[in-house]
């Protein structure tokens, strides 16, 4: 578990652009059971979350189409919420950071850590924009 004062700025990077921070399994389940499109960012303290995942997710929202709902869970902090989000991302193994797009409760696009680590935020944003154009 990471201290709240360390992770708060990392949470704020996403909540400042409209993401809802889910801290319980129930809040994740409720969000993913809604109709429409939902983007889920599994946030992390690692460098690839800071340099690639969070900036890429933020940049991806500058698009003609974007998800109707934006949520985030924090790996290593919000354990129950993260476990619930990951349970909906099967068959993909747990990884953080990761980014998933759901449509009507079904997983339609997934970026695992190995898709994020070492790739520029712009490339991640473009990948997500393509998914939005196809599914949103």
Secondary structure, 3 states (H helix, E strand, C coil): CCCHHHHHHHHHHHHCCCCEECCCHHHHHHHHCCCCEEEEEEECCCHHHHHHHHHHHHHHCCCCCCCCEEEEEECCCCHHHHHHHHHCCCCCCCCCCEEEEEECCEEEEEECHHHHCCCCHHHHHHHHHHHHHHHC
